[in-house]
């Protein structure tokens, strides 16, 4: 069973803003649980959020590219495969 922590605590640990994680939740990229008017993030979703932050900050991917990566990759995530994945998908669409 995953551990849950308040989303504000998870955000601090990920060195990001709580609003960023809530935005990821609104986009359907991570799942959060609300209890007693507080939002909580499971440990596996914290891992997923960390990967999404990496895609934004290090790979500079757009929302659409992140959507694609998340729809194809499963944990454990590998950023080493992202460029090839995007290249193959772009080639397939052309």
DOMARTOR-870326 format. One record per residue (C-alpha): x, y, z. Coordinates in Angstrom, 2 decimals, decimal comma, always signed. Each point is the difference from the previous one (the first is absolute). Layout:
<pts>
[[X Y Z]],
...
</pts>
This chain:
<pts>
[[+0,00 +0,00 +0,00]],
[[+1,49 +3,37 -1,01]],
[[+0,85 +2,68 +2,52]],
[[-1,93 +3,26 -0,28]],
[[+1,23 +3,46 +0,85]],
[[-1,61 +3,42 -0,22]],
[[+0,47 +1,47 -3,45]],
[[+1,71 +3,07 +1,52]],
[[+2,58 -2,28 +1,63]],
[[+0,51 -1,90 -3,26]],
[[+0,45 +3,30 -1,86]],
[[+2,63 +1,17 +2,49]],
[[+1,86 -3,29 -0,35]],
[[-0,07 +0,32 -3,79]],
[[+1,13 +3,63 +0,21]],
[[-3,06 +1,27 -1,82]],
[[-3,20 +1,83 +0,80]],
[[-3,14 -1,69 +1,26]],
[[-1,88 +1,66 -2,88]],
[[+2,25 -1,81 -2,49]],
[[-1,01 -3,38 +1,41]],
[[-3,64 +1,03 +0,06]],
[[+0,36 +0,98 -3,67]],
[[+1,43 -3,45 -0,77]],
[[-3,01 -1,46 +1,81]],
[[-2,45 +2,14 -2,02]],
[[+1,67 -1,16 -3,21]],
[[-0,46 -3,61 +1,09]],
[[+3,73 -0,69 +0,19]],
[[+0,03 -0,89 +3,69]],
[[-2,68 -1,24 +2,39]],
[[-0,62 +1,76 +3,28]],
[[-2,39 -0,87 +2,80]],
[[-2,04 +2,53 +1,94]],
[[-0,75 -0,66 +3,64]],
[[-1,18 +2,49 +2,62]],
[[+0,43 +2,88 -2,46]],
[[+3,67 -0,90 -0,59]],
[[+1,57 -1,47 -3,13]],
[[+2,35 -2,96 +0,38]],
[[+2,42 -1,60 -2,42]],
[[+0,95 -3,67 +0,04]],
[[+3,69 -0,90 -0,18]],
[[-0,35 -1,45 -3,51]],
[[-1,65 +3,23 -1,17]],
[[+2,82 +2,03 +1,58]],
[[+2,41 -2,07 -2,12]],
[[-2,10 +0,72 -3,09]],
[[-0,09 +3,73 +0,83]],
[[+3,78 +0,01 +0,39]],
[[+0,33 -1,51 -3,48]],
[[-2,42 +2,57 -1,48]],
[[+2,01 +2,82 +1,59]],
[[+3,13 -1,49 -1,58]],
[[-1,71 -0,05 -3,42]],
[[-0,97 +3,66 +0,42]],
[[+3,23 +1,35 +1,44]],
[[+2,71 -2,14 -1,60]],
[[-1,57 -1,16 -3,24]],
[[-2,11 +3,15 -0,53]],
[[-2,96 -2,01 -1,29]],
[[-3,39 +1,51 -0,79]],
[[-3,20 -1,19 +1,65]],
[[-0,85 -2,00 -3,14]],
[[+3,40 -1,71 +0,01]],
[[-0,33 -0,83 +3,70]],
[[-3,48 -1,43 -0,67]],
[[+1,51 -2,25 -2,66]],
[[+2,89 -1,16 +2,18]],
[[-2,29 -0,78 +2,94]],
[[-2,44 -1,87 -2,24]],
[[+2,77 -2,31 -1,26]],
[[+2,47 -0,40 +2,86]],
[[-0,65 -1,95 +3,18]],
[[+2,06 +0,06 +3,20]],
[[+2,90 -0,16 +0,37]],
[[+0,20 +3,03 -2,26]],
[[+3,04 +0,57 -2,19]],
[[+0,82 +3,42 -1,36]],
[[+2,64 -1,66 -2,19]],
[[-2,85 -1,34 -2,19]],
[[-1,91 +3,27 -0,29]],
[[+1,80 +1,45 -3,04]],
[[-0,36 -3,25 -1,96]],
[[-3,62 -0,35 +1,03]],
[[-0,82 +3,54 -1,16]],
[[+1,95 -0,48 -3,22]],
[[-1,84 -3,24 -0,80]],
[[-3,38 +1,50 +0,77]],
[[+0,67 +3,11 -2,12]],
[[+1,20 -2,20 -2,88]],
[[-3,06 -2,21 +0,29]],
[[-2,34 +3,03 -0,19]],
[[+1,73 +1,46 -3,08]],
</pts>
